[in-house]
Amino acid sequence: MVAVEKKLKEMGIEHISRTVEEGGIYVDQLFFHDPDGFMIEICNCDNLPVIPLAGEPIRACSRIFKKQQIVIQTQQPQQQQQVIPQAQEKCLPVTVKEDFRPLHDNEIF
């Protein structure tokens, strides 16, 4: 990200950098406009966990997995373990903690 930001500065391209956090995972982002006025977003995805396509889908969302573990731990030994359906819980998208304002007035935004 540092190299990309340095190159944007060398080229005189205005940009905004932000860091977003979701579930303890931080992702750096750069936003800028291309010559046609389209917004470009560059992210470092190195911090994102790799989730295999095959396997236990309940682990795809850490919040659901943690809730399932709490349910399992609190159950009585004679009770049958119950899996929390994914339809009851859903993962939320990452939200930016700072307001994003366009670099310049543009009808597209």
C-alpha positions in Angstrom: 0.0 0.0 0.0 2.9 2.3 0.8 4.3 1.9 -2.7 0.9 2.5 -4.4 0.4 5.6 -2.3 3.9 6.9 -3.1 3.3 6.4 -6.8 0.0 8.2 -6.6 1.7 11.2 -5.0 4.5 11.1 -7.6 1.8 11.2 -10.3 0.0 14.1 -8.6 -3.2 12.1 -8.2 -5.3 13.2 -5.2 -6.3 10.2 -3.0 -7.8 9.4 0.4 -6.6 6.5 2.6 -8.8 4.8 5.2 -8.6 1.9 7.5 -11.7 -0.1 8.2 -12.1 -2.7 11.0 -14.6 -5.6 11.2 -14.3 -8.2 13.9 -10.8 -7.3 14.8 -9.5 -7.4 11.2 -8.1 -4.2 9.8 -8.0 -3.4 6.1 -6.2 -0.4 4.5 -7.9 1.2 1.6 -7.0 3.9 -1.0 -9.6 5.8 -3.0 -9.0 8.0 -6.0 -10.6 9.0 -9.3 -9.3 7.8 -12.7 -9.1 10.3 -15.6 -12.7 9.5 -16.6 -14.0 10.3 -13.2 -14.6 6.8 -12.0 -13.8 6.0 -8.4 -11.0 3.5 -7.8 -10.6 1.6 -4.6 -7.5 -0.4 -3.7 -7.4 -2.6 -0.6 -4.7 -4.7 1.0 -6.4 -8.0 1.5 -3.4 -9.6 3.2 -5.1 -9.3 6.6 -8.3 -11.1 5.5 -8.7 -14.7 6.6 -8.7 -17.4 4.0 -11.9 -19.4 4.3 -11.9 -22.7 2.3 -14.9 -23.3 0.1 -15.3 -26.9 1.3 -15.6 -27.7 5.0 -17.7 -26.4 7.8 -19.7 -23.4 6.5 -20.6 -22.4 10.1 -17.0 -21.2 10.5 -17.3 -18.7 7.7 -18.7 -16.1 10.1 -16.8 -15.9 13.4 -19.7 -14.4 15.2 -21.9 -17.4 14.4 -19.1 -19.8 15.2 -18.6 -18.2 18.6 -22.3 -18.3 19.4 -22.4 -21.9 18.5 -19.5 -22.7 20.8 -21.2 -20.9 23.7 -24.4 -22.9 23.1 -22.4 -26.2 23.0 -20.5 -25.3 26.2 -23.7 -24.4 28.1 -25.7 -27.5 27.2 -26.2 -30.4 29.6 -24.2 -33.6 28.8 -27.4 -35.6 28.4 -28.9 -33.0 25.9 -28.3 -33.5 22.2 -26.1 -30.7 20.7 -28.1 -28.3 18.5 -26.6 -26.4 15.5 -27.7 -22.8 15.2 -29.2 -22.3 11.7 -27.3 -19.8 9.6 -30.6 -18.2 8.6 -31.1 -16.8 12.1 -27.8 -14.9 12.0 -26.1 -13.1 9.2 -22.7 -11.5 8.8 -22.8 -7.7 8.4 -20.7 -5.8 5.8 -17.6 -3.9 6.8 -18.5 -0.3 7.6 -16.1 2.7 7.3 -15.7 4.5 10.7 -14.9 7.9 9.0 -17.1 9.8 6.6 -16.0 9.5 3.0 -16.2 12.6 0.9 -15.4 12.6 -2.8 -12.1 14.2 -3.8 -14.0 16.7 -6.1 -17.6 17.5 -7.1 -18.7 14.9 -9.6 -22.2 14.1 -10.9 -21.4 10.4 -10.6 -21.5 10.4 -6.8 
